Amino acid sequence: MKVSYTSHALKKFSDFRVFGIIVTKTQISRVIKAPKYQSRDNGNLISSSSFNENYILRVVHKEEKGDIIVITFYICRKGRYGEY
């Protein structure tokens, strides 16, 4: 299964880097393949897993023709969306 990224998602990597936060495509793939939590919103899947002891990484993605398209991703405090 191929994972591709929207231009918005690709820009997020450099946006986080400006603040000294490094998120890798490997981390994104791990969250998609083995999420701790998963939900749906507007037809898209939101997969999330721990980023560090205080934060989670949430990945918004969809599946098209057997491939995964990452729409965006973000980091938020644990518990923000009921996820720990």
N, CA and C atoms as a LAMMPS dump frame, in Angstrom:
ITEM: TIMESTEP
0
ITEM: NUMBER OF ATOMS
252
ITEM: BOX BOUNDS ff ff ff
-5.0000000000000000e+02 5.0000000000000000e+02
-5.0000000000000000e+02 5.0000000000000000e+02
-5.0000000000000000e+02 5.0000000000000000e+02
ITEM: ATOMS id mol type element x y z
1 1 1 N 0.844 -1.175 0
2 1 2 C 0 0 0
3 1 3 C 0.895 1.245 0
4 2 1 N 0.722 2.086 -0.993
5 2 2 C 1.523 3.291 -1.155
6 2 3 C 0.942 4.425 -0.312
7 3 1 N 1.814 5.201 0.323
8 3 2 C 1.387 6.369 1.089
9 3 3 C 1.856 7.609 0.344
10 4 1 N 0.912 8.493 -0.003
11 4 2 C 1.271 9.755 -0.645
12 4 3 C 0.749 10.908 0.207
13 5 1 N 1.236 12.098 -0.075
14 5 2 C 0.945 13.267 0.747
15 5 3 C 0.414 14.411 -0.106
16 6 1 N -0.582 15.115 0.419
17 6 2 C -1.049 16.322 -0.257
18 6 3 C 0.034 17.39 -0.101
19 7 1 N -0.042 18.444 -0.897
20 7 2 C 0.941 19.526 -0.769
21 7 3 C 0.86 20.157 0.622
22 8 1 N -0.339 20.23 1.166
23 8 2 C -0.508 20.774 2.519
24 8 3 C 0.238 19.914 3.54
25 9 1 N 0.085 18.603 3.454
26 9 2 C 0.759 17.699 4.39
27 9 3 C 2.277 17.811 4.256
28 10 1 N 2.778 17.918 3.042
29 10 2 C 4.221 18.056 2.841
30 10 3 C 4.746 19.346 3.461
31 11 1 N 3.975 20.409 3.372
32 11 2 C 4.375 21.693 3.959
33 11 3 C 4.438 21.609 5.48
34 12 1 N 3.603 20.782 6.075
35 12 2 C 3.574 20.654 7.534
36 12 3 C 4.918 20.175 8.096
37 13 1 N 5.645 19.343 7.35
38 13 2 C 6.948 18.884 7.82
39 13 3 C 7.873 20.074 8.075
40 14 1 N 7.942 21.004 7.122
41 14 2 C 8.811 22.173 7.298
42 14 3 C 8.235 23.156 8.31
43 15 1 N 6.909 23.254 8.388
44 15 2 C 6.289 24.135 9.385
45 15 3 C 6.691 23.717 10.795
46 16 1 N 6.646 22.428 11.079
47 16 2 C 7.03 21.938 12.403
48 16 3 C 8.528 22.117 12.645
49 17 1 N 9.328 21.915 11.602
50 17 2 C 10.779 22.035 11.728
51 17 3 C 11.184 23.439 12.175
52 18 1 N 10.449 24.463 11.74
53 18 2 C 10.721 25.846 12.145
54 18 3 C 10.706 25.975 13.668
55 19 1 N 9.85 25.208 14.314
56 19 2 C 9.727 25.255 15.77
57 19 3 C 10.577 24.186 16.468
58 20 1 N 11.435 23.524 15.711
59 20 2 C 12.322 22.519 16.283
60 20 3 C 11.663 21.175 16.529
61 21 1 N 10.504 20.957 15.92
62 21 2 C 9.786 19.69 16.075
63 21 3 C 9.99 18.873 14.805
64 22 1 N 10.579 17.711 14.96
65 22 2 C 10.852 16.858 13.807
66 22 3 C 9.81 15.738 13.743
67 23 1 N 9.065 15.733 12.658
68 23 2 C 8.11 14.66 12.373
69 23 3 C 8.586 14.017 11.077
70 24 1 N 8.66 12.688 11.047
71 24 2 C 9.149 11.994 9.857
72 24 3 C 8.023 11.226 9.161
73 25 1 N 8.262 10.907 7.918
74 25 2 C 7.295 10.099 7.173
75 25 3 C 7.168 8.706 7.792
76 26 1 N 8.242 8.22 8.385
77 26 2 C 8.194 6.925 9.068
78 26 3 C 7.229 6.982 10.243
79 27 1 N 7.276 8.066 11.014
80 27 2 C 6.348 8.225 12.136
81 27 3 C 4.906 8.272 11.636
82 28 1 N 4.677 8.998 10.549
83 28 2 C 3.333 9.105 9.971
84 28 3 C 2.845 7.715 9.556
85 29 1 N 3.7 6.954 8.878
86 29 2 C 3.326 5.607 8.426
87 29 3 C 3.003 4.692 9.599
88 30 1 N 3.787 4.789 10.67
89 30 2 C 3.528 3.959 11.857
90 30 3 C 2.168 4.265 12.466
91 31 1 N 1.839 5.551 12.546
92 31 2 C 0.545 5.942 13.126
93 31 3 C -0.594 5.393 12.273
94 32 1 N -0.449 5.455 10.955
95 32 2 C -1.493 4.961 10.05
96 32 3 C -1.629 3.439 10.161
97 33 1 N -0.511 2.735 10.212
98 33 2 C -0.539 1.267 10.223
99 33 3 C -0.906 0.672 11.579
100 34 1 N -0.549 1.36 12.66
101 34 2 C -0.825 0.827 14.006
102 34 3 C -1.266 1.951 14.946
103 35 1 N -2.444 2.529 14.685
104 35 2 C -2.898 3.633 15.537
105 35 3 C -3.333 3.148 16.917
106 36 1 N -3.131 4.002 17.901
107 36 2 C -3.65 3.692 19.234
108 36 3 C -5.141 4.034 19.273
109 37 1 N -5.512 5.087 18.554
110 37 2 C -6.909 5.511 18.436
111 37 3 C -7.208 5.775 16.968
112 38 1 N -8.469 5.583 16.596
113 38 2 C -8.876 5.882 15.227
114 38 3 C -10.326 6.336 15.236
115 39 1 N -10.614 7.375 14.453
116 39 2 C -11.982 7.876 14.335
117 39 3 C -12.186 8.372 12.91
118 40 1 N -13.407 8.772 12.615
119 40 2 C -13.734 9.315 11.292
120 40 3 C -14.274 10.726 11.441
121 41 1 N -13.958 11.555 10.456
122 41 2 C -14.493 12.908 10.418
123 41 3 C -14.611 13.33 8.961
124 42 1 N -15.791 13.707 8.554
125 42 2 C -16.051 14.124 7.168
126 42 3 C -15.575 13.095 6.145
127 43 1 N -15.71 11.825 6.475
128 43 2 C -15.327 10.766 5.551
129 43 3 C -13.854 10.406 5.58
130 44 1 N -13.051 11.155 6.324
131 44 2 C -11.621 10.871 6.431
132 44 3 C -11.336 10.126 7.726
133 45 1 N -10.301 9.333 7.709
134 45 2 C -9.856 8.65 8.919
135 45 3 C -8.89 9.548 9.682
136 46 1 N -8.991 9.53 10.995
137 46 2 C -8.023 10.213 11.846
138 46 3 C -7.39 9.142 12.721
139 47 1 N -6.123 8.893 12.487
140 47 2 C -5.376 7.908 13.265
141 47 3 C -4.439 8.659 14.19
142 48 1 N -4.329 8.192 15.42
143 48 2 C -3.444 8.886 16.353
144 48 3 C -2.695 7.903 17.23
145 49 1 N -1.543 8.372 17.677
146 49 2 C -0.698 7.579 18.548
147 49 3 C 0.21 8.541 19.305
148 50 1 N 0.85 8.05 20.33
149 50 2 C 1.706 8.885 21.163
150 50 3 C 2.876 9.454 20.357
151 51 1 N 3.155 10.749 20.553
152 51 2 C 4.312 11.401 19.934
153 51 3 C 5.458 11.464 20.942
154 52 1 N 5.119 11.833 22.161
155 52 2 C 6.049 11.781 23.292
156 52 3 C 5.21 11.659 24.557
157 53 1 N 5.782 11.889 25.714
158 53 2 C 5.019 11.637 26.943
159 53 3 C 3.856 12.599 27.152
160 54 1 N 3.878 13.767 26.516
161 54 2 C 2.814 14.754 26.705
162 54 3 C 1.921 14.987 25.488
163 55 1 N 2.349 14.54 24.324
164 55 2 C 1.642 14.87 23.09
165 55 3 C 1.326 13.635 22.251
166 56 1 N 0.29 13.774 21.418
167 56 2 C -0.05 12.735 20.451
168 56 3 C 0.098 13.299 19.043
169 57 1 N 0.341 12.422 18.101
170 57 2 C 0.413 12.775 16.688
171 57 3 C -0.861 12.269 16.038
172 58 1 N -1.629 13.181 15.436
173 58 2 C -2.869 12.803 14.755
174 58 3 C -2.659 12.966 13.251
175 59 1 N -3.056 11.959 12.49
176 59 2 C -2.877 11.95 11.039
177 59 3 C -4.246 11.815 10.385
178 60 1 N -4.601 12.793 9.557
179 60 2 C -5.859 12.763 8.81
180 60 3 C -5.535 12.212 7.427
181 61 1 N -6.214 11.129 7.053
182 61 2 C -5.901 10.481 5.781
183 61 3 C -7.144 9.818 5.205
184 62 1 N -7.024 9.421 3.945
185 62 2 C -8.105 8.682 3.292
186 62 3 C -7.481 7.629 2.392
187 63 1 N -8.304 6.667 2.015
188 63 2 C -7.84 5.604 1.128
189 63 3 C -8.527 5.765 -0.216
190 64 1 N -7.733 5.742 -1.273
191 64 2 C -8.258 5.815 -2.638
192 64 3 C -7.551 4.774 -3.487
193 65 1 N -8.324 3.909 -4.099
194 65 2 C -7.79 2.875 -4.996
195 65 3 C -6.675 2.068 -4.334
196 66 1 N -6.848 1.771 -3.056
197 66 2 C -5.878 0.959 -2.345
198 66 3 C -4.663 1.704 -1.82
199 67 1 N -4.545 2.988 -2.13
200 67 2 C -3.432 3.789 -1.637
201 67 3 C -3.913 4.72 -0.533
202 68 1 N -3.002 5.14 0.314
203 68 2 C -3.33 6.051 1.407
204 68 3 C -2.843 7.442 1.044
205 69 1 N -3.716 8.42 1.221
206 69 2 C -3.366 9.816 0.984
207 69 3 C -3.423 10.544 2.318
208 70 1 N -2.282 11.083 2.739
209 70 2 C -2.219 11.859 3.975
210 70 3 C -2.636 13.283 3.641
211 71 1 N -3.698 13.737 4.29
212 71 2 C -4.235 15.071 4.042
213 71 3 C -3.525 16.1 4.91
214 72 1 N -3.383 15.788 6.185
215 72 2 C -2.668 16.657 7.115
216 72 3 C -2.304 15.858 8.353
217 73 1 N -1.51 16.443 9.205
218 73 2 C -1.198 15.851 10.503
219 73 3 C -0.903 16.982 11.467
220 74 1 N -1.09 16.697 12.74
221 74 2 C -0.835 17.721 13.753
222 74 3 C -0.539 17.059 15.083
223 75 1 N 0.055 17.835 15.955
224 75 2 C 0.415 17.368 17.285
225 75 3 C -0.445 18.126 18.284
226 76 1 N -0.991 17.405 19.255
227 76 2 C -1.791 18.061 20.294
228 76 3 C -1.552 17.376 21.633
229 77 1 N -1.922 18.082 22.684
230 77 2 C -1.752 17.53 24.036
231 77 3 C -2.587 16.27 24.208
232 78 1 N -2.04 15.323 24.944
233 78 2 C -2.801 14.117 25.272
234 78 3 C -4.039 14.528 26.05
235 79 1 N -5.154 13.923 25.733
236 79 2 C -6.411 14.238 26.399
237 79 3 C -7.243 15.273 25.672
238 80 1 N -6.662 15.994 24.724
239 80 2 C -7.382 17.039 23.983
240 80 3 C -8.604 16.466 23.273
241 81 1 N -8.467 15.306 22.713
242 81 2 C -9.563 14.652 22.002
243 81 3 C -9.972 13.361 22.709
244 82 1 N -9.682 13.268 23.991
245 82 2 C -10.011 12.076 24.763
246 82 3 C -9.024 10.942 24.575
247 83 1 N -7.915 11.228 23.928
248 83 2 C -6.9 10.212 23.644
249 83 3 C -5.725 10.387 24.6
250 84 1 N -5.284 9.281 25.18
251 84 2 C -4.162 9.336 26.127
252 84 3 C -3.04 8.438 25.715
